[in-house]
Amino acid sequence: MIVCENIKKDEYGRVVELAVEVFMEDKFFIKHMRDANERRKKLAEIYRDGLEICDKNFGGTLVAKVNDEVVGFLMYFDYVKFRKTNLHDFKDVFGVEIKHNHVLPVSFAKIHKTVVRSQCNPIYVLAIGVGKNYQHQGIGKALFADFLQKFEGRVIMSDISGPFFLRLCQKYGFNLEPISDVCYLAVSK
Ligand SMILES: CC(C)(COP(=O)(O)OP(=O)(O)OC[C@H]1O[C@@H](n2cnc3c(N)ncnc32)[C@H](O)[C@@H]1OP(=O)(O)O)[C@@H](O)C(=O)NCCC(=O)NCCS
C-alpha cells in the first residue's frame, strides 16, 4: 500500500539520497553539470537546500511510503509569496539574475512572465522523484494525485525536464510550453 504524507525532519536525509539518485540522469542537470562526481555533490546540496526552502516558503514536501519506507517525494512552494518575502532564496532556486526587483530575461524569466500575466498565484512543484527500484509501479501517480487533491482550486506549475513527469502532467491536461531545449513549463488549467 502507498501512503502519502508530509515529510518528517528525520526523513530529510533519505529524500536527499533519493533526489541524487533520480536526478543524476536528468537532462537539465547533465547539461549544466557535465562531471558526474561534481553533479552528485551539487545535487545533494541543491535538494538539501530545496527541502529547507520549501519548508520555509509557504510549501513543504510530501513523501510516498511503501512498507513505512520513504520511496518518493514531491517538494513545492507558493511561488508568489516566496518571491515576495524571500527574494534571496528565490534567486537561488531559479538561478536567474534579479536586479531592481525584476527577473532578467533569461530562460526562467518565461516562468515569471506567465505568473505575472495570468495572475494565477500558483503552487510550484520544485521536484518530484521516485526511487529507481520503485518506479513504474504507480507511486509517482499516487503522489501527484495526492498533491493535486491537497491544492484543489489552485493553479499548479512546474518546469519539467523528465519524460514521465511530463506524461503525468499531460494526463491531467496541463498546458505545456517549451522554455529551453531541455525544459517545458507546465501549468494546470
Ligand atoms: C516522474 C516520476 C516521479 C514518476 O514516478 P513513477 O512512480 O515511476 O510513475 P508512475 O509509475 O506513477 O507512472 C507515471 C507514468 O509514467 C510512465 N512511466 C514511469 N516509468 C516509466 C518507464 N520506466 N518506462 C515507461 N513509462 C514509464 C507510467 O507508465 C505512467 O504513465 P501511464 O499512466 O501512461 O502508464 C519518476 O519517473 C522519476 O522519479 N523520474 C526521475 C525524476 C524526474 O524526472 N522528475 C521530474 C523532473 S522534471
The ligand as an SDF file (V2000), in Angstrom:
LIG
                    3D

 48 50  0  0  0  0  0  0  0  0999 V2000
    8.4880   11.1330  -12.7730 C   0  0  0  0  0  0  0  0  0  0  0  0
    8.4920   10.0080  -11.7510 C   0  0  0  0  0  0  0  0  0  0  0  0
    8.4140   10.6120  -10.3630 C   0  0  0  0  0  0  0  0  0  0  0  0
    7.2500    9.1270  -11.9920 C   0  0  0  0  0  0  0  0  0  0  0  0
    7.2100    8.1770  -10.9340 O   0  0  0  0  0  0  0  0  0  0  0  0
    6.7410    6.6800  -11.1610 P   0  0  0  0  0  0  0  0  0  0  0  0
    6.3550    6.1330   -9.8330 O   0  0  0  0  0  0  0  0  0  0  0  0
    7.7470    5.9390  -11.9310 O   0  0  0  0  0  0  0  0  0  0  0  0
    5.4640    6.9340  -12.0590 O   0  0  0  0  0  0  0  0  0  0  0  0
    4.1930    6.0140  -12.2540 P   0  0  0  0  0  0  0  0  0  0  0  0
    4.5600    4.5780  -12.1080 O   0  0  0  0  0  0  0  0  0  0  0  0
    3.0930    6.5210  -11.3800 O   0  0  0  0  0  0  0  0  0  0  0  0
    3.8770    6.3040  -13.7750 O   0  0  0  0  0  0  0  0  0  0  0  0
    3.6040    7.5840  -14.2890 C   0  0  0  0  0  0  0  0  0  0  0  0
    3.5680    7.4790  -15.8040 C   0  0  0  0  0  0  0  0  0  0  0  0
    4.8920    7.3600  -16.3080 O   0  0  0  0  0  0  0  0  0  0  0  0
    5.0630    6.1120  -17.0040 C   0  0  0  0  0  0  0  0  0  0  0  0
    6.3720    5.5370  -16.6690 N   0  0  0  0  0  0  0  0  0  0  0  0
    7.0030    5.6060  -15.4810 C   0  0  0  0  0  0  0  0  0  0  0  0
    8.2060    4.9840  -15.5800 N   0  0  0  0  0  0  0  0  0  0  0  0
    8.2960    4.5080  -16.8430 C   0  0  0  0  0  0  0  0  0  0  0  0
    9.2880    3.7760  -17.5690 C   0  0  0  0  0  0  0  0  0  0  0  0
   10.4580    3.4480  -16.9810 N   0  0  0  0  0  0  0  0  0  0  0  0
    9.0460    3.4640  -18.8380 N   0  0  0  0  0  0  0  0  0  0  0  0
    7.8900    3.8100  -19.4530 C   0  0  0  0  0  0  0  0  0  0  0  0
    6.8980    4.5150  -18.8180 N   0  0  0  0  0  0  0  0  0  0  0  0
    7.1170    4.8530  -17.5410 C   0  0  0  0  0  0  0  0  0  0  0  0
    3.9510    5.2360  -16.4810 C   0  0  0  0  0  0  0  0  0  0  0  0
    3.6370    4.2240  -17.4060 O   0  0  0  0  0  0  0  0  0  0  0  0
    2.8450    6.2200  -16.2630 C   0  0  0  0  0  0  0  0  0  0  0  0
    2.2030    6.5250  -17.4650 O   0  0  0  0  0  0  0  0  0  0  0  0
    0.8710    5.7340  -17.8330 P   0  0  0  0  0  0  0  0  0  0  0  0
   -0.1350    6.1430  -16.7880 O   0  0  0  0  0  0  0  0  0  0  0  0
    0.6050    6.2710  -19.1890 O   0  0  0  0  0  0  0  0  0  0  0  0
    1.1690    4.2960  -17.7760 O   0  0  0  0  0  0  0  0  0  0  0  0
    9.7370    9.0830  -11.9040 C   0  0  0  0  0  0  0  0  0  0  0  0
    9.8020    8.6100  -13.2240 O   0  0  0  0  0  0  0  0  0  0  0  0
   11.0400    9.7690  -11.5600 C   0  0  0  0  0  0  0  0  0  0  0  0
   11.4110    9.8490  -10.4000 O   0  0  0  0  0  0  0  0  0  0  0  0
   11.7670   10.2230  -12.5910 N   0  0  0  0  0  0  0  0  0  0  0  0
   13.0640   10.8450  -12.3850 C   0  0  0  0  0  0  0  0  0  0  0  0
   12.9270   12.2280  -11.7800 C   0  0  0  0  0  0  0  0  0  0  0  0
   12.1720   13.1650  -12.6880 C   0  0  0  0  0  0  0  0  0  0  0  0
   12.2830   13.1090  -13.9040 O   0  0  0  0  0  0  0  0  0  0  0  0
   11.4000   14.0540  -12.0670 N   0  0  0  0  0  0  0  0  0  0  0  0
   10.7270   15.1170  -12.7630 C   0  0  0  0  0  0  0  0  0  0  0  0
   11.7600   16.1370  -13.1120 C   0  0  0  0  0  0  0  0  0  0  0  0
   11.1180   17.4280  -14.0470 S   0  0  0  0  0  0  0  0  0  0  0  0
  1  2  1  0
  2  3  1  0
  2  4  1  0
  2 36  1  0
  4  5  1  0
  5  6  1  0
  6  7  2  0
  6  8  1  0
  6  9  1  0
  9 10  1  0
 10 11  2  0
 10 12  1  0
 10 13  1  0
 13 14  1  0
 14 15  1  0
 15 16  1  0
 15 30  1  0
 16 17  1  0
 17 18  1  0
 17 28  1  0
 18 19  1  0
 18 27  1  0
 19 20  2  0
 20 21  1  0
 21 22  1  0
 21 27  2  0
 22 23  1  0
 22 24  2  0
 24 25  1  0
 25 26  2  0
 26 27  1  0
 28 29  1  0
 28 30  1  0
 30 31  1  0
 31 32  1  0
 32 33  2  0
 32 34  1  0
 32 35  1  0
 36 37  1  0
 36 38  1  0
 38 39  2  0
 38 40  1  0
 40 41  1  0
 41 42  1  0
 42 43  1  0
 43 44  2  0
 43 45  1  0
 45 46  1  0
 46 47  1  0
 47 48  1  0
M  END
$$$$
